[in-house]
Amino acid sequence: MLTTITNGSATFTTRLNAPSDVILSVDGELDMTNVSDFLDTAVLAAEDRSRVVIDLSGVKFFGTAGVSALHALGDRYTAGDTPWAVVPSRNVDRVMRICDTDAIVPLKATVDAAFASM
């Protein structure tokens, strides 16, 4: 399964990593103009999946709306007992270090490291 959605400044691509694992990759900019599409895509991608990795390594701009979206996804995935992790770009990592001081969002260096941590 491969699904791609483009919203102006961002492209969201969902692909299966294994029969029950999914990777959602985001390329471009993630901000208030497209965060609702990101959330919708992330929720849909996780349906009936055992593990989710959100690969933001291709994100060039990451606004604070993205932080809020990741926190909301964390709440949802935790409530559904879905292990998850995020692979940040340098820009995402910088914003998360400032805005997520309690390290609520599980950041991992690579997609492989993310799946290995679950």
ChimeraX commands (.cxc) that place a marker at each C-alpha (Angstrom):
marker #1 position 0.00,0.00,0.00 radius 0.5
marker #1 position 1.34,3.39,-0.97 radius 0.5
marker #1 position -0.75,6.52,-0.64 radius 0.5
marker #1 position 0.45,10.04,-1.44 radius 0.5
marker #1 position -1.39,13.27,-0.66 radius 0.5
marker #1 position -0.03,16.69,-1.58 radius 0.5
marker #1 position -1.21,19.83,0.18 radius 0.5
marker #1 position 0.55,22.84,-1.30 radius 0.5
marker #1 position 3.75,22.93,0.73 radius 0.5
marker #1 position 3.78,19.31,1.96 radius 0.5
marker #1 position 3.52,15.79,0.65 radius 0.5
marker #1 position 2.29,12.98,2.90 radius 0.5
marker #1 position 3.22,9.44,1.84 radius 0.5
marker #1 position 1.98,6.35,3.64 radius 0.5
marker #1 position 3.51,2.93,3.06 radius 0.5
marker #1 position 3.47,-0.44,4.75 radius 0.5
marker #1 position 6.77,-1.56,6.24 radius 0.5
marker #1 position 5.49,-5.00,7.18 radius 0.5
marker #1 position 2.02,-6.47,7.15 radius 0.5
marker #1 position 1.06,-4.55,10.28 radius 0.5
marker #1 position 3.55,-1.66,10.42 radius 0.5
marker #1 position 3.17,1.68,8.67 radius 0.5
marker #1 position 5.48,4.58,7.84 radius 0.5
marker #1 position 4.05,8.04,7.24 radius 0.5
marker #1 position 6.63,10.27,5.54 radius 0.5
marker #1 position 6.23,14.02,5.31 radius 0.5
marker #1 position 8.23,16.16,2.90 radius 0.5
marker #1 position 8.13,19.95,2.71 radius 0.5
marker #1 position 6.60,22.25,5.30 radius 0.5
marker #1 position 4.37,21.28,8.21 radius 0.5
marker #1 position 2.49,24.23,9.64 radius 0.5
marker #1 position -1.01,25.48,10.43 radius 0.5
marker #1 position -2.00,25.49,6.75 radius 0.5
marker #1 position -1.71,21.71,6.40 radius 0.5
marker #1 position -1.60,20.27,9.92 radius 0.5
marker #1 position -5.21,19.07,9.74 radius 0.5
marker #1 position -4.40,17.04,6.60 radius 0.5
marker #1 position -1.35,15.67,8.42 radius 0.5
marker #1 position -3.49,14.62,11.40 radius 0.5
marker #1 position -6.14,13.04,9.18 radius 0.5
marker #1 position -3.48,11.12,7.26 radius 0.5
marker #1 position -1.72,9.98,10.45 radius 0.5
marker #1 position -4.95,8.77,12.06 radius 0.5
marker #1 position -6.04,6.93,8.93 radius 0.5
marker #1 position -2.58,5.39,8.45 radius 0.5
marker #1 position -2.63,3.93,11.97 radius 0.5
marker #1 position -5.97,2.15,11.61 radius 0.5
marker #1 position -5.49,-1.59,12.17 radius 0.5
marker #1 position -1.71,-1.23,12.39 radius 0.5
marker #1 position 0.43,-2.49,15.23 radius 0.5
marker #1 position 3.25,0.09,14.97 radius 0.5
marker #1 position 3.56,3.56,13.40 radius 0.5
marker #1 position 6.65,5.55,12.43 radius 0.5
marker #1 position 6.22,9.16,11.37 radius 0.5
marker #1 position 9.21,10.09,9.23 radius 0.5
marker #1 position 9.66,13.85,9.30 radius 0.5
marker #1 position 13.26,13.73,8.03 radius 0.5
marker #1 position 12.15,15.52,4.85 radius 0.5
marker #1 position 10.49,18.43,6.67 radius 0.5
marker #1 position 12.17,21.77,5.91 radius 0.5
marker #1 position 9.89,23.97,8.05 radius 0.5
marker #1 position 8.11,22.81,11.20 radius 0.5
marker #1 position 5.74,25.18,12.95 radius 0.5
marker #1 position 4.38,24.89,16.46 radius 0.5
marker #1 position 1.12,23.51,15.02 radius 0.5
marker #1 position 3.18,20.43,14.20 radius 0.5
marker #1 position 4.17,20.06,17.85 radius 0.5
marker #1 position 0.53,20.20,18.91 radius 0.5
marker #1 position -0.34,17.66,16.21 radius 0.5
marker #1 position 2.33,15.23,17.42 radius 0.5
marker #1 position 1.10,15.59,21.01 radius 0.5
marker #1 position -2.48,14.87,19.87 radius 0.5
marker #1 position -1.32,11.84,17.89 radius 0.5
marker #1 position 0.62,10.61,20.90 radius 0.5
marker #1 position -2.53,10.77,23.01 radius 0.5
marker #1 position -4.51,8.91,20.37 radius 0.5
marker #1 position -1.86,6.24,19.72 radius 0.5
marker #1 position -1.32,5.68,23.44 radius 0.5
marker #1 position -5.06,5.32,24.04 radius 0.5
marker #1 position -5.16,2.72,21.27 radius 0.5
marker #1 position -2.03,0.90,22.53 radius 0.5
marker #1 position -0.25,1.68,19.26 radius 0.5
marker #1 position 3.53,1.99,19.63 radius 0.5
marker #1 position 4.87,4.92,17.64 radius 0.5
marker #1 position 7.96,7.03,17.05 radius 0.5
marker #1 position 9.04,10.08,15.05 radius 0.5
marker #1 position 12.15,10.51,12.91 radius 0.5
marker #1 position 12.88,14.25,12.90 radius 0.5
marker #1 position 14.75,16.45,10.46 radius 0.5
marker #1 position 17.18,18.97,11.97 radius 0.5
marker #1 position 14.45,21.61,11.87 radius 0.5
marker #1 position 11.89,19.36,13.56 radius 0.5
marker #1 position 14.43,18.29,16.17 radius 0.5
marker #1 position 15.26,21.92,17.01 radius 0.5
marker #1 position 11.59,22.88,17.51 radius 0.5
marker #1 position 10.87,19.73,19.51 radius 0.5
marker #1 position 13.80,20.40,21.87 radius 0.5
marker #1 position 12.31,23.81,22.61 radius 0.5
marker #1 position 8.60,22.89,22.72 radius 0.5
marker #1 position 8.62,19.30,23.98 radius 0.5
marker #1 position 10.88,19.63,27.01 radius 0.5
marker #1 position 9.25,16.62,28.72 radius 0.5
marker #1 position 10.10,14.47,25.67 radius 0.5
marker #1 position 6.52,13.29,25.24 radius 0.5
marker #1 position 7.12,12.59,21.55 radius 0.5
marker #1 position 9.48,9.61,21.05 radius 0.5
marker #1 position 12.18,10.88,18.67 radius 0.5
marker #1 position 14.50,8.39,16.97 radius 0.5
marker #1 position 17.43,8.93,14.58 radius 0.5
marker #1 position 16.24,6.63,11.78 radius 0.5
marker #1 position 13.21,4.62,10.70 radius 0.5
marker #1 position 15.07,1.40,11.55 radius 0.5
marker #1 position 15.94,2.72,15.02 radius 0.5
marker #1 position 12.30,3.74,15.51 radius 0.5
marker #1 position 11.00,0.24,14.76 radius 0.5
marker #1 position 13.79,-1.35,16.83 radius 0.5
marker #1 position 12.74,0.75,19.85 radius 0.5
marker #1 position 9.17,-0.59,19.85 radius 0.5
marker link #1:1,2 radius 0.2
marker link #1:2,3 radius 0.2
marker link #1:3,4 radius 0.2
marker link #1:4,5 radius 0.2
marker link #1:5,6 radius 0.2
marker link #1:6,7 radius 0.2
marker link #1:7,8 radius 0.2
marker link #1:8,9 radius 0.2
marker link #1:9,10 radius 0.2
marker link #1:10,11 radius 0.2
marker link #1:11,12 radius 0.2
marker link #1:12,13 radius 0.2
marker link #1:13,14 radius 0.2
marker link #1:14,15 radius 0.2
marker link #1:15,16 radius 0.2
marker link #1:16,17 radius 0.2
marker link #1:17,18 radius 0.2
marker link #1:18,19 radius 0.2
marker link #1:19,20 radius 0.2
marker link #1:20,21 radius 0.2
marker link #1:21,22 radius 0.2
marker link #1:22,23 radius 0.2
marker link #1:23,24 radius 0.2
marker link #1:24,25 radius 0.2
marker link #1:25,26 radius 0.2
marker link #1:26,27 radius 0.2
marker link #1:27,28 radius 0.2
marker link #1:28,29 radius 0.2
marker link #1:29,30 radius 0.2
marker link #1:30,31 radius 0.2
marker link #1:31,32 radius 0.2
marker link #1:32,33 radius 0.2
marker link #1:33,34 radius 0.2
marker link #1:34,35 radius 0.2
marker link #1:35,36 radius 0.2
marker link #1:36,37 radius 0.2
marker link #1:37,38 radius 0.2
marker link #1:38,39 radius 0.2
marker link #1:39,40 radius 0.2
marker link #1:40,41 radius 0.2
marker link #1:41,42 radius 0.2
marker link #1:42,43 radius 0.2
marker link #1:43,44 radius 0.2
marker link #1:44,45 radius 0.2
marker link #1:45,46 radius 0.2
marker link #1:46,47 radius 0.2
marker link #1:47,48 radius 0.2
marker link #1:48,49 radius 0.2
marker link #1:49,50 radius 0.2
marker link #1:50,51 radius 0.2
marker link #1:51,52 radius 0.2
marker link #1:52,53 radius 0.2
marker link #1:53,54 radius 0.2
marker link #1:54,55 radius 0.2
marker link #1:55,56 radius 0.2
marker link #1:56,57 radius 0.2
marker link #1:57,58 radius 0.2
marker link #1:58,59 radius 0.2
marker link #1:59,60 radius 0.2
marker link #1:60,61 radius 0.2
marker link #1:61,62 radius 0.2
marker link #1:62,63 radius 0.2
marker link #1:63,64 radius 0.2
marker link #1:64,65 radius 0.2
marker link #1:65,66 radius 0.2
marker link #1:66,67 radius 0.2
marker link #1:67,68 radius 0.2
marker link #1:68,69 radius 0.2
marker link #1:69,70 radius 0.2
marker link #1:70,71 radius 0.2
marker link #1:71,72 radius 0.2
marker link #1:72,73 radius 0.2
marker link #1:73,74 radius 0.2
marker link #1:74,75 radius 0.2
marker link #1:75,76 radius 0.2
marker link #1:76,77 radius 0.2
marker link #1:77,78 radius 0.2
marker link #1:78,79 radius 0.2
marker link #1:79,80 radius 0.2
marker link #1:80,81 radius 0.2
marker link #1:81,82 radius 0.2
marker link #1:82,83 radius 0.2
marker link #1:83,84 radius 0.2
marker link #1:84,85 radius 0.2
marker link #1:85,86 radius 0.2
marker link #1:86,87 radius 0.2
marker link #1:87,88 radius 0.2
marker link #1:88,89 radius 0.2
marker link #1:89,90 radius 0.2
marker link #1:90,91 radius 0.2
marker link #1:91,92 radius 0.2
marker link #1:92,93 radius 0.2
marker link #1:93,94 radius 0.2
marker link #1:94,95 radius 0.2
marker link #1:95,96 radius 0.2
marker link #1:96,97 radius 0.2
marker link #1:97,98 radius 0.2
marker link #1:98,99 radius 0.2
marker link #1:99,100 radius 0.2
marker link #1:100,101 radius 0.2
marker link #1:101,102 radius 0.2
marker link #1:102,103 radius 0.2
marker link #1:103,104 radius 0.2
marker link #1:104,105 radius 0.2
marker link #1:105,106 radius 0.2
marker link #1:106,107 radius 0.2
marker link #1:107,108 radius 0.2
marker link #1:108,109 radius 0.2
marker link #1:109,110 radius 0.2
marker link #1:110,111 radius 0.2
marker link #1:111,112 radius 0.2
marker link #1:112,113 radius 0.2
marker link #1:113,114 radius 0.2
marker link #1:114,115 radius 0.2
marker link #1:115,116 radius 0.2
marker link #1:116,117 radius 0.2
marker link #1:117,118 radius 0.2
view
